[in-house]
Amino acid sequence: MIVYPIPTSTKGIIPCGYSTDQGKLSWAVRDDNTELADSIKNWYKPEIAANVKREERELFSIQSIHRHVYAPMLNTQAGIISNYDHLFKRYAPIARWDWRLLAAQCYQESCFDPKAYSWAGAKGLMQIMPETAKHLGLAESDVYEPELNIYAAARYINKLNTHFMDIRNPEERKFFILASYNGGFFHIRDAMALAKKNGKNPYKWVHVAEYVLKLSTPEYYNDPVVKYGYMRGSETANYVSAIYSRWQKYRGIRNTATITPTDDIPTIYEPHKASKKHRFKLKNVKDN
């Protein structure tokens, strides 16, 4: 059995079960296997697809990352965000970021739990993937060490910064770096290409985020300018928006609705893991 493009003529195959992509794809079997086709038709019920979507949402929810600490801010009046503020302040200059932005990202990744780990293998405060740790020279035995984990993340953010130097506005560039940290550099470049093709500004996150969201739709991830296919764009857009919002709160800016460039993107303010298994890969990207 295969998922097969439905042709104008179905000679040789029997479409069965269900269709996807607005009827453009269907399960199919050979036309001499009517017994299997009938079994599929009898087995498949519409609620199966709904259950799969529900399970997918649960898999990519905050429940799929194991944490032991929940601390949005230790002391608001004193401006103490976490027990790791001294490390964020020490290594934020490497990332070329405000230390509170690094803290906001850490909260989103792990809720400041240095022992956090995800189903995909990401570990520690900044949820470093094993391949990324190796690339950055972070030993597996040290991945849960708070200082080394934050240091590795800061260096990775710095590396991403060098790959987005065509975004001249450094404040805009932060959104693209966060999105790449979560969803992968190449997917964000695909979204930028789509934005440009559709007459939008590929260097403005509010424009590119629209196409990050659309990269979960066949019409867009099959576009010729897209090189790396499907992505879970809603998670990445939410990730960027949630971190930006929390950063503003950490900076003491209470009303973020008038300043966020992502106010037309769905936002969630509770942390959830960055789920892309290969989100940190920079393969085929030349280092500057």
MOBEL-V24522 format. One record per residue. N is the residue number from 1. PHI is phi in radians with two decimals (* if undefined). OMEGA is omega as a letter, one per 20 degrees, with the letter a starting at -180 (none if undefined). Layout:
n = [N/N]
phi = [PHI/PHI]
omega = [OMEGA/OMEGA]
This chain:
n = [1/2/3/4/5/6/7/8/9/10/11/12/13/14/15/16/17/18/19/20/21/22/23/24/25/26/27/28/29/30/31/32/33/34/35/36/37/38/39/40/41/42/43/44/45/46/47/48/49/50/51/52/53/54/55/56/57/58/59/60/61/62/63/64/65/66/67/68/69/70/71/72/73/74/75/76/77/78/79/80/81/82/83/84/85/86/87/88/89/90/91/92/93/94/95/96/97/98/99/100/101/102/103/104/105/106/107/108/109/110/111/112/113/114/115/116/117/118/119/120/121/122/123/124/125/126/127/128/129/130/131/132/133/134/135/136/137/138/139/140/141/142/143/144/145/146/147/148/149/150/151/152/153/154/155/156/157/158/159/160/161/162/163/164/165/166/167/168/169/170/171/172/173/174/175/176/177/178/179/180/181/182/183/184/185/186/187/188/189/190/191/192/193/194/195/196/197/198/199/200/201/202/203/204/205/206/207/208/209/210/211/212/213/214/215/216/217/218/219/220/221/222/223/224/225/226/227/228/229/230/231/232/233/234/235/236/237/238/239/240/241/242/243/244/245/246/247/248/249/250/251/252/253/254/255/256/257/258/259/260/261/262/263/264/265/266/267/268/269/270/271/272/273/274/275/276/277/278/279/280/281/282/283/284/285/286/287/288]
phi = [*/-2.38/-1.62/-2.25/-1.04/-1.34/-1.46/-1.14/-2.05/-1.79/-1.06/1.63/-2.38/-2.15/-1.11/-2.77/1.45/-2.80/-2.11/-2.22/0.92/0.97/1.49/-1.44/-2.21/-2.67/-1.15/-2.64/-2.28/-1.12/-1.22/-1.66/-2.09/-1.13/-1.11/-1.17/-1.04/-1.14/-1.10/-1.14/-1.08/-1.29/-1.36/-1.27/-2.24/-0.94/-1.19/-1.07/-1.09/-1.12/-1.16/-1.09/-1.11/-1.11/-1.12/-1.12/-1.07/-1.16/-1.07/-1.67/-1.53/-1.15/-1.28/-1.55/-2.08/-1.61/-2.22/-2.18/-2.33/-2.32/-2.51/-1.07/-2.87/-1.23/-2.58/-1.13/-1.12/-1.50/1.30/-1.61/-1.50/-2.69/-1.32/-1.98/-0.99/-1.11/-1.36/-1.08/-1.17/-1.24/-1.85/-0.99/-1.05/-1.15/-1.33/1.12/-2.16/-1.08/-1.06/-1.27/-1.21/-1.09/-1.16/-1.10/-1.17/-1.07/-1.03/-1.13/-1.35/-2.47/1.01/1.12/-1.71/-1.19/-1.76/-1.11/-2.59/-2.01/-1.05/-1.46/1.84/-1.21/-2.43/1.47/-0.96/-1.81/0.90/-1.40/-1.35/-0.96/-1.15/-1.17/-1.01/-1.12/-1.07/-1.64/1.36/-1.64/-1.13/-1.00/-1.22/-1.87/-1.14/-1.57/-1.30/-0.91/-1.14/-1.19/-1.15/-1.16/-1.06/-1.10/-1.11/-1.10/-1.19/-1.17/-1.07/-1.06/-1.11/-1.07/-0.98/-1.17/-1.54/-2.12/-1.20/-1.26/-1.55/-1.22/-1.39/-1.12/-1.25/-1.11/-1.03/-1.01/-1.12/-1.20/-1.15/-1.04/-1.09/-1.23/-1.00/-1.53/-1.81/1.82/-0.96/-1.19/-1.12/-1.19/-1.11/-1.06/-1.12/-1.12/-1.12/-1.13/-1.05/-1.09/-1.07/-1.70/1.37/-1.74/-1.48/-1.27/-1.90/-2.00/-1.06/-1.06/-1.43/-1.21/-1.01/-1.02/-1.54/-1.07/-1.11/-1.35/-1.25/-1.67/-1.90/-0.93/-0.97/-1.72/-1.29/-1.70/-1.10/-1.00/-1.39/-1.56/-1.73/-2.12/1.23/-1.11/-2.52/-1.43/-1.13/-1.11/-1.13/-1.18/-1.09/-1.14/-1.02/-1.10/-1.12/-1.14/-1.15/-1.04/-1.09/-1.16/-1.02/-1.08/-1.16/-1.11/-1.47/1.54/-1.68/-1.45/-1.65/-1.57/-1.10/-1.57/-2.09/-1.30/-1.42/-2.05/-1.27/-1.76/-1.92/-0.97/-2.15/-2.29/-1.89/-1.64/-1.25/-2.60/-1.18/-1.45/-1.63/-1.15/-1.07/-1.93/-1.09/-1.66/-1.16/-2.14/-1.01/1.29/-1.75/-1.29/-1.31/-1.49]
omega = [a/r/a/r/a/a/r/r/a/r/r/r/r/r/a/r/a/r/r/r/r/r/a/a/r/r/a/r/r/a/r/a/a/a/r/r/r/r/r/a/r/a/a/r/a/a/r/r/r/r/r/r/r/r/r/r/r/a/a/a/r/a/a/r/a/r/r/a/r/a/a/r/a/a/a/a/a/a/r/a/a/r/a/a/a/r/r/r/a/a/r/r/r/r/a/a/r/a/a/r/r/r/r/r/r/r/a/a/a/a/r/r/a/r/a/r/a/r/a/r/r/a/r/a/a/r/r/r/a/a/r/r/r/r/a/r/r/a/a/a/a/a/r/r/a/a/a/r/r/r/r/r/r/r/r/r/r/r/r/r/a/a/r/a/r/r/a/a/a/r/r/a/a/a/a/r/r/a/r/r/a/a/a/a/a/r/r/r/r/r/r/r/r/r/r/a/a/r/r/a/a/a/r/a/a/r/a/a/r/a/r/r/a/r/r/a/a/a/a/a/r/r/a/a/a/a/a/r/a/r/r/a/a/r/a/r/r/r/a/a/a/r/r/a/a/r/r/r/r/r/r/r/a/a/a/a/a/a/a/r/a/a/r/r/r/a/r/a/r/a/r/a/r/a/a/a/a/a/a/a/r/a/a/r/a/r/r/none]
